[in-house]
């Protein structure tokens, strides 16, 4: 019974995910002569170009010149062509945390301190080494350049070991510095290795002679990543820290060259200089990949290119504009961003909200006391977006609403605050709801005190307040303006919904709701208002009649968000019970429901109806679900009361090719198209489904023929064409070759001269069998003029007989008995009587059959006439009576 994803929405892909806590890898493609960056994002590897997804989030990543290696838990996979998994290595008992490609082998180390060397092609174990955790817990692994078959291992105890993998021998043990080794990196010089320690020290050590060449220290905690700038004449080493700063060290001068503070807002996971170029690539768990170029004075870098999403989960998403290509997203990191559903290059970041932008820029990100709290709700409109600000947003626990400019991709010019609080900001009063008019001229803001204010978007001037003192007694839970700026609808926590005149600010109507509303959403085109309640129910209100037209219940947790389909037919809701439900408004039924791992915080449906977008608890991505009803047959039948929704995995970064479930018989038995039977019930008088042209003009054929008669006779061709011999009969058929070669008999075949048609033969047979289905079906397949020819041929002068005429009348009697093809029976009988009235009147057998038919017709018609009269009477009463 369970349908995958409820059938209506299929996972497509995720937007806004670019990086995670796993260090990236850089690989050189010899044939393309290009460097490729691979970064682990959730279950996929991005190679700018994206891989297929693994079953769980990737925890470790590495690459050689051909393959990318990614592991999750205790399983290692190898990707080829940046996409598909070609090798799987299973043998570890614990989670893999270190990887090192090594020629034709790959080395993996798990958290239980087991090192396995795998043969890449055969997927077999070449070697397994178990280390004692108490004396040597492996924390870093490196293959020193030019050291054949050798690897260097760093430990949590601080010592280092050099192993020959081929002979499985420990060659040398370095005493170390009694501090955990966090990272090992090969220096440009042979035999020299950079060792990063948990204390923040970086030691450049010569492993050939076991002596330290240089020692550096940074004050920001353990070393998370090290990279050397090579082959472009600048001996620079970069080191990453857990708080997102980068230190650049001059190796000739042996001193700190410069610092790049707040390169990332989280720990630097991975960093790598592009060989031969002044470019540094960094990534971190803040969902950002940045390429820094070193072309300025002082040796510091500037951002050349970046891909970044939200560094904290998005809380509110809405489609911007009518083309369905941009999604605005507000996150807990305080930023407002725009993600393109077409290509990542069209993504924009509108930045962080700030009380004073100039002061914020001076202080930097970490020390910024001017930053505004995260956005809770916002509204946007494309009208006039090129003239002035087009987005207005409320901030968490903050009274001032901010405007944002989509075109300039920055915070806007105005701060919308009630005049009473322009000098001092109260702590306990804050903005709760916002809407922007469809013309883009006005913003309507609801406050926790019950006030509803209107502001001009162009000038930021306050244009008035609804209600004498306040619009509602409780906090405003939602505001909405209709499409023509006639009405404004407000909902308060005290359980009232109010309609106001937009311009005059007069109260038009007030209604008490069944419970306290938690939010409202208006579909402007159809005038339908969705109201979510604190008791987890949903009501749908028509703003024309101001009546509740639908009530839905079925969620078992707080309703987080709602969205309408573009035509206003579906209302899609998400709740803390981890379900996403689709309600069909015309039928008032639940037509789709599916479960997700983490509850959907916000939902928005594309204005073109092709995608549903969702964001989830503790998740940085925006997930797109394709609307399957646009491209395949999807059942929109109501779900049964005991329907158990199935769990659906969130889509990965690779666009999913939707698998057609129509082939799955047991899951989609209700999806088979309904074929209507010829007759629903034997008591019903049923018409045929034939077009009117087949039967309506049967009595007027002679008139039609006269009208269609050609004005001049057809001209005879000069030379007669060659004719292929045909079988005599009404339907011309060619003689088969072997029939032509038969020896001709001298006896004349009278049957061939009689030219009996198929219809005639079927009627003759029906006299003995009493089965009239075959002749009736044949007659139904013919056109009007063919029907007339067939009926003419039933009379003795046309080559027929009295028995066949009787058989035809019995066929009409059968049709009247079974009460089907009622209009055909009338038309065929009328034509038959018109053609053969003289013959019928002179034959007693036929007369008797006709009189029997007459009574049958009369009974059926009287019954129908009674039903028609009853219906007409009720209809006339309903039209004329005073209701």
N, C-alpha and C positions, 0 to 999 in steps of 0.2 A: 504493500500500500504506500510505503514511504517513497516519495519522489525526490530525487537528488535536487536539493536547493529549492524544493517546492515547485520547480519547473519553470517559474516565470523569470528568474534572474540567474545568470551564470557568471561566475567569477571571471573577470577579464584581465586586469593588471593593477598594479599599485603605482601611485604617483608620489613624488617627494621623498623617496628613499635613495640615498646616495652613498652612505658610509655607515660603518658600525665600529665596535670596539676592536675588531680584528685588523692588524696591520695590513696595508695594501702590498701588492708586489708589482714590480716593473719587469717586463720581459721584452726582449728584442726579437722581432720577426725578421729573419735574414732575407727572405724573398721580398717582403714588402719594404725592407729597410726602414722600419718604423718601430718606435717603442709603444707597447701597449700597457695600459694600466689595468690591473685587476683588483677589485675591491669586493669584500664579502658584505652583502646586504641581506640580512635575514637568512633565507634559505637559498639565495641565488648568488652567483658571482657576476659582477658587472665588469665587462671588459670594454665598455663603451661601444656597444654590442653587449648582449646579456645572455647568460647561460640558462639552461633549464633548471628547475628548482629541485633541491634535495628535500628529503622528508622532514628534516629539522634544521634549526638555525646553524649556520656554519660557525665553527669555533676556531679553526686554524686554516691558514692559506699559504701556499707556496707555488712557485712556477719554475719550470726549466724552459729550454728554447722551443719545445714542442707542446708540452702539456701544462695544464693548471691543476694543482692538487688542492682539494678541499676536504676537510674532515668535519664530522659532527659526531658527538659522543665517542664511540670506540670504532667507528667505521671511516675508512679513507676512500675517497673517490678521485678519479682522474678525468678531467674534461679535455676533449679534443675539439679543435675548431671553435674554441671559446664557448661551445654550446652544450654538446651532448656528453653524457657520462660514458666513457669507453672502458674504464677499468674500475674494479671495486676490490679493496683489500680488507679482509676481515680476519682478525686474529687477536686484536687487543681486547683485554678484559675491562679496561678502564678508559676514561675520556682521554683522547689524544690532545696534547697541548703544544707539541713542537714538531715541525716538519722541516726536512732538508733534502731537496733533490740532489742526486749524487751520480751523475753520468747515466748509466743504464739502470740505476737503482734509486730508490727513495727511502729516506730514513724517517721513522716516526717514533716519538717518545710519548708515553702516556703518563698520567698523574701517579700511577703505581710504580713509576721508575723503571718500566720495561722499555728497552730500545729494540726496535725491529727494523732490519734492513730488508726491503722488498725488491724483488725483480719486477721492473715496471711492466714488461710485456707478458710474462707468464703469470703474474699476480701471486707468485709463491714467495714464502719466507726464505731469504738467503741466510739470515743470521738473526739470532735473538740474544740480547744481553740483558741480564737482570742486575740492577745496581741496588746496593743497600741504602735505604732512605736515610738512615741515621748518620752515615758517613759521607754519602755522595748522592744528594737528590738533584737530578739533572734539571737545570733551569734555563739553559741556553745551549744552542748547538750551532757550529760553524764549520764549513769546509775551507781551510786556509788555501789561498791560491798557490798553485805549483806544488802543493803537498799531495802526491799521488796516493790514492786509497786511504787518505787520513782525514779524520774529523777531530775537531776540538770541542770538548764539552765543558760547560760552566756549571757550577753547582750552587745550591742554597747555602752550603757551608763556606763557600768562598774559594775553594780550590778548583783547579782546572786540570783536565786530563786530555792527553793526545792519544788517540786510538788508531791502529791500522785495522780497517774494516775487513780487508781481504784475508788477513791472517788471524784476525780476532785477537790482537795483542795490545795490551796497554804499553805504549812506547815511553811516555813520560808523564809524570804527575807534577803540576805546578802548585806550590804551597798557597799562592793567592794572597788575599788581603783580609781574610776572616770576615768578609761581608758578602752577602748574597749577590751573585752575578745576575743582573737583570737582562743584559743584552751583550752580544758579541758581534763585532763588525770588522770585516777585512779592510785594512788601510790601503791606500794606493801603493805603498812600498811593500815589497815582498818580505815575508817573515814578521811583519808588524800587524798586530791586532788591537783594535780598540775594545776595551772592556768597560761596560757601564755597570756601576754598583748601586745598591739600594741607598747608599748614603749620599748619592749625588756626585760621587767622584767618577771621572773618566780617566782610565789609565791606558796609555799607548805602550804596549808591551811587545818586546821582541821575543817571539816564542822559540827562535833558534838558539839564542844564548840565555833565555830566561832572565832578561833584565828589562827594567822599566825605563822608557825613553822620556816620557813626559807625563805630567799629572795635572789634571784640571778639576775644579769643583764648581758646581752650580748650587744655588741656595734653595732651589724649588722642589727638593725631594728626589726620589729615585729617578734614574735615567730610563726613559721608556723607549727611546729610539736614537740611533746614531747613523749619520750618513756623511760621506766625504765627497767634496766637490773635486772632480777629476778631469784631467786632460784639457783644461782650458786655462792653465797657468795661474790659478788661484788656489793655494794650499789652505782650504777652509774646511773645518769640521763643524757640522750642525748636530745639536743634541736636543731631544725633546723632553718635556717634563709633564708630570701628572696634572698640572693646573693650566696647561695650554700654552705656556711660553716656550719660545725657541731661543737657544743661545748659539751664537756663531763664534768659533774660535779660530784665531790666526795661528797656524801651525809653525810658521817661520819665526814669528815674533814671540810665540808661546804665551799669548795673552788673549783675553776676551776682546773680540772685535766689535760686536754689537749684540743687542737683544731685540727679539721680535715678540713683544708682549701681546697676550690675548690673540695669538694666531688662531687658536680654537678655544671654544668655551669649556671644553672637557680635555681630558688627557690626550696628548699626541700619541695616537696608536702606531702610526707608521710614517716614516719619512724616507725619501730617496732623491738624491740629485740625479738628473738625467745626464748620462755620460756625455761629456764633450760640450755641454750647453750650460748656461748660467741659470738653470731652472731647478727649483726644489718642489717636489710634490709632497703634500702632507695630508693625512686624513685622521679623523677622530670619531669618537662616539657621539659627537654633537651633530652627526648627519651631514658633514661637510667634507668635500675634497677641494683642496686649493692648490693652484700652481703659482708659485712665487718666482718672480724674475729679479735678478740682481743686476740692475743696470744704472743704479743711482749712486750718488756719493755716499761715503761712510760705510759702504758694504751691506747696508740693510736692504731687505727685499720688499717688493710691493706685489699685490695680488694681480696676476696676469689673467687668470681664468679661474672660475670656481663653479662647482655644482653644490648647492646647499638646499636643504629643506628645513623643517622645524627641528630645533634641538630638544624641544619638549613637546609632548603630545598636543595635536590640534584639538581645539574645543568646539569650534563652530566653523562650518563650511557652507558656502552658498555659491551657486553658479552666477557668474557676472555676465550680463548681456544676453542677447537672444540667439547667438550662434552656437552655444553649447561648447565653447572651446576653452573658456577660462573658469577656474574655480578659485574663489577667494577663500583664504583659510586663516583663521586667527588661532594662535597657539599659546600654550602656557609659558612659552619663552618670551612672551610680550611682543612678538612680531606679527605683522600682517603680511601674508604672502599670496601671490597669484600663481597657480600651477596650470600649465597648458596641458590639455588632453591630446594635443596634436604632437608636440615635440618639446623636449626639455629646454631647448634653446630659447623658447618663448616665455620661460618662467621669469617671474619678477619678484623681488622682495621690496615691500613698501617700508621696511624698517621697523624700528621699535617706537612705541609711544613715549613721548618725553614732555615733561612740564616746560622745560626750556631747552630747545635744541642746541643753542650756542654753548651754554654751560655744560651740557651733556658731552659734546664733542671734545671739550677741553679735558674733562675728567677721565674719559676712557670708559670702557665697558664695565670693568670690575668695580670701580669706585663711583659709579654713576648713581647719585642719590636722587637725580631728577627723573629717573625712569618711571613711567606709569605702570600700574598693575596690568596683568593680562586682560585682553578684550574678552568679554563674556558674550555679548550679542552685537551684531552690526547689520546695517542695511545698505544696499548699493543700488544705483540706477545709472543707466548709460546716457540718458537724456542730459544734455549740457555738460557731459563729463570733460569735454575739451575746453569749456568756458570757465568752470569753477569746480570746487571739490564735489565728488560724486558719492562718497562713502561716509557714513556717520557711524560711530562705534561707542558702546558703553564699556567702562572698565570696572573690574572687580572691586566692589566696595568703595567706588569713587563717584563723586557727584558730577564731575565735569565729563561731558561727552566730547570726543574729538572728531574732527573731520579729516578725511584723507583724500589725496588726489591720485587717481589711477593713472592718468596720463604722465604725470611727473614722477610717479612711483615714490611718493614721499608722504609724510604727514602734512595735513592741510594747514590752512591759514587760521582757522577759528577754533576756539575752545568754548563750547556751549554750556554756560552755567546760568542758573536763575539769578536775577539781579540782586536778590537778598543776600546771596552768598558770594558775590563777586570779590569781596575783600577778604573774608575768612571762610575756610572750607570746613564744614561740619564733618565729624567722624561717622556719625550714625545715619546720615542721609546719603543715599547713592542712587544712581540711575539704574533702572531695572529693565526697561524695554525701549525699543527705538524702531521707527519706521521712516521711510523717505517716500515722498509722493512720486507718482509715475512720471511727472514732468521734471523732477529733479530740483524743484525750487524750494521745497520746504522739508524740514525735518521735524518729526513729532517725537517727543521724549517723555517717557513715564518715569516717575521717581518712587522711591520706597515710601514716601509720605502720602502718596495718593494724588500728587499733582501731575498734570499733563500739560506740557508746554510746547509751543510751536516756534521754530526759529527759521529765519531765511538762510538758505544755504550759500547764497552769493555773498551776503554782507555779514552773516552771523548775528543779525539783530533779532532780539526777542519779539515775537509777533503776537503774543497773547497766551492766555491760560484758560483751560476748560473748567467749568463749574464756578460757583460763586467764591468759595474758598478753596475747595479741592474737588477733583473729579470723583474720587472714591475715598471711602473711609480707610480701607486697607491699602497695602502696597500694590502698585500697578504690576500685573503679571503679563500684560500684553497690550500692544497698540497696533492698529491697522488702519490704513487709509484706502478707500476704494479707488478704482481706476480713473474716475472722473473728478476727484477732489470734492465730492458732494458730502460724503459721510466719513466720520472717523469712529472707529469702534474701540472701546477700551474695556479691559477686564481687570477686576480688582480681587485681591485675596479674600475679601469679605464674602465673595460669592455672587457679585452682581456683574452683569455685562450691560454696557451703556452705549447708545448710539447718539452721536452729536452732529450738528450741522458744522461742516468744516470751516466755512467762512464766518458765520455769525456766532459760532460757538454755543448755540442753544442746544439744550438736551431734547432729543426727539423721542427717545424710547429707553426704558430701563427694564431689565428682566432679571429675575432671580434664577441662578443656576442651581443644579442639584447638589453641587459640591464646590469646593474652592478650586478655581482653575489654576493650572500650573503653566499654561502657555496657550497662545492662539496663533493661527496661521490663516491668512486670507488668500484665496485664489481669485485674483482680481478679475480675470476674464469672465468667470461664471458667477461671481458674487457668492461663493461658498466659503464659509468660515469653519475651520476645524478648531475645536476647543479640547485641550487635554486637561484632565482633572487630577487632583491629588489622590483620588481613590482608584487610579489606574484605568479609568474609563475614558472614552472619547465621544464627544458629540459633534455633529455636523449641523451648522445653522445656516439657513438661507437668509441673506441680508435684505432681500426684497420683502419677503413676508415676515421676517424676524422670528421665524418659528424654527424649532429644532426638528430637522427632517430625518436624521439618522442618529442612533446611539449604538456604539460598539463597546463590548467588554470582552476581555480575554487576556490582557496583559497581567502579569503578576509582579510587576516592579514599576518603579517610577518611569514615566514616559519621557525620554530624553529629547526627542525631536520628531517632527512630522514634515512631510513634503507631499505635494500634489503632483500627479502626472500632468503634462502640459494641457491635455484636454479636460482636466478636472474630473476624470472618471474614477481614478484611483486615489486613495489616501494611503500613503506608506508611513508606518510608524516604527520607531525603535524604542526599546525599553531596557531597563537594567536587568530584566530576566533573560537577556542575551538573544532575544528573538527580533527578527525584522518581519513585520506583517504588512500585507497588502489588502486593503479593504476596497471592495467594488461598491461605489456609491449608488448607482442605479438599482442594483439588486439588494444592497444592504448586507452583503455577505463577505466573509473572509475567503479570498481566493488564493492566497499564497502566504506561506509562513516558513521561515528557516532559521536555524540556530547558528550562532557564530561563537568562537572560543571566548572572545571578550566582548562585552556589551558595546553596541554602537552608540557613541556620544552624540553624533550629529549626522544628519542625512540631507541630501539634496538631489533632486531629479533634474536631468538636463532639460532645457527648454525645447530641445528637438526630440526628446523622449527616448534617446538611444541608450543612455547610461543612468544608473543610479550610483551616486558616490556616497561613501560612508567613512567615518573616522571612528576609532575604537579606543577603549580605555587602555592607557599605558602603551600606545602604539603611535609611532611617528608618521606612518603612511596614510595616504588617502586612497581608499580602495574603490575601484570602478567595477560595477556589475553591469553586464550587458543585458538589455531588455530582449529576451528571446522571442517575445510575441511579434517582434518586427521582422524576424527572418525564419521562423519555423512555427510549426503547429503546436500551440500550447493550450492545454485545457484551462479554461477560466471558470470551471464549475466550482460551486461552493465546497469548501473543505468540510468533511464530517466533524461532528462535535468532539469525537474521540481521536482526532488527527494528532499523530505524534510527529512533530517536525524533525527532520534529519539534520545532523551537524554538517556544516559546510566549511571546508578549509578556506581561509582568506586567499585571494589570488596573489600570485607572486609578481615579480617585476617583468617577467616575460609574458607577452600577450598570449592568452590561452585560445587555442582553436576549440570551439565548442563542439562537444561530441553529441551527435543527434541521439536522443534517448528513445526516439520513436521505434527503433528496432528492438527495444527491450520489452517483450510482450507482457510479462507479469507486472511490470511497473506502470505501463501505460495502456492498460486495457481500456480505460475510459477515454483515451485519446482518439480511438477509431472513429472516423466520421460517421455520423448517423445517416442512414439511408432510409427514407420514408417508404413504408409499404404502400402497395397499390390501393389498399382499402384498410382504414384504421379499424373499423368495426362493421359487422355484417348488417347492423341496423341502420347505419348511416347511408344516406344517398351521396355518392361520391362522383365527382367529375374526373375526367381524364386529365392528364397533364399535357395534352397535345396543344399546340398553338391554334389560335382561332382560324388561321388561314386554311387549316386542314378540313374544317367542317362547316364553318359559318356560311360560306358562299356556294354550298352544294346546290341549292335551289335556284341560284342566279347564274349558273354556268353558261346557259345559252346567251344571256345578255352580255356576259363578259367576253364570250367568244366573238359576238358581233362587234363589240367595241374594239377588240384586238385584231380584227380581220385586216389583212394587208390591203393597201389601196390598189395595187396592181399585182397580177399573178406572177409567181416566181418564174424567172427566165430559165429555159432549158439550157444546160451546158452544151457547148459545141460537140464535144466527144464524150460519150458515156463512159464513166469510170468503171474500173474493174471491181466487181463485187465479190466479197468472200461469201461463200454459201452459208446460209443461216438455218437454224431449226425453226419451223413455222410455229407461231404462238404469239401471245400478246407481248411477252418479254423477249426481244430478239436475242438469240444465242448463236455463237459460231459453231459450225460442225467440227468435231474433232477429226484429225487427219484419217484415223483408222475407220471412222464412220463413213467417210467419203469413199473409201476404197471397197466398201461392202458391195457384193453382187446385187444388183437391183432386182427386186421381185416384180413379176408381171401383175400380181394381185394388188389392187388399190387399197391402201390402208385408210378406211373411213375415219378412224380415230384421229389421224393426223389432219384430215380435212376439217374435222369438227373443231379443231383448235381449242381444246379444253384448257382453260387457265388453271394455275395452282389453286386459286381461290375456289373455283368451280369444283375441282377434285376434292378439296378439303370439305366443302359443303356436302358433297355426295357421301364421303366417308362418315361425316357426322350424323347422317340419317340412321346408320346402324349403331355407331358408338355413343351417340348423344353427347359428344365432347366438342364444344364450340370455341374453345380457347384458340386453337390454331388458326381457323379462318378469321377470327376477330383480330388477332395480332397481325395477320397479313394485311387486312384492310386498314389497320391503324398506321401501317408503314407506307401506305400509298398516298399520293397527292390527290387533290379534288378531281381532276379530269380522269385519272386512272380509276378512281372509285366509280365515276359515272359509267365508264366503259365496262367495268366488271358487273355493275348492276344491270346494265342493258343486256348483257350476254346471258342473264339468267332466264329471260323469257324464251318461249319456244321459237319465235321468229328470229331471235338473235343466236340461235344454236343451243338454247338451254332446254329446261324441262320443268314441268309442274312440281316434280319432287324436289328439285333444287330450290325453287321459289319457296316451297313449304319449309325447307331446311333453313333458308335465310330468315323467314319469319320466326322460326323457333329460336334462332340465334338472338334475335332482338328480344324475344320473350325471356331468354336466359339472362340477358343484360339487365332487364327490368327486375327480374327475380333477385339477382345478386345485388342490385342497386348500385352498380358501378358503371363508369363511363356513361353517365346519364345523358349528357349533351350529345354524345356520339350516337346513342340509340335514337334520340329524337331526329337528328340530322339524317342518318342513314334511312330511317323509316320514312321520313318525309320525301326523300328523293325516290325511294322505291315505289311509294304510292303515286307520285307524280308520273313516273315512267310507265308503270304497269297497271293503272287503274282499270282499264278495259278488261284485261285478262283476269284480274282479281274478281271483278263483278260477275264473270261468266263461270267461275269455278267454285262449286260449293265447298270443297275441302279448304281452299285458300280463304274463302269468306268466313268460314267457321274459325280459322286461326286468327284472322284479322279482328273479328268481334271479341275474341278472348284477349287479344292484345289491347284493344280499346278499353275494356274494363280495368285491366292492369294499369294502364297509363293514367286513367282517371283517378284511381285510388292513390297512386303515388303523388300525382299532382295536387290532389285535394289536401293530402298530408303536408306537402311542402307549402302550399298556399296558406294553410293555417299558421304554420311557423313564421312565414313572412309577415303575415298580418299582425301576429303578436309582437314581433320585433318592431315593426313600424309604429304600432300603437304606443309601446313603451318609449320609443325614441321621440315621438311627437309630444308625449306627456312631459318628458324631461326637458324638451326645448321650450315648451310654453308655460309649464307650471312655475309658480313663484317659489323659489328655494330659499 
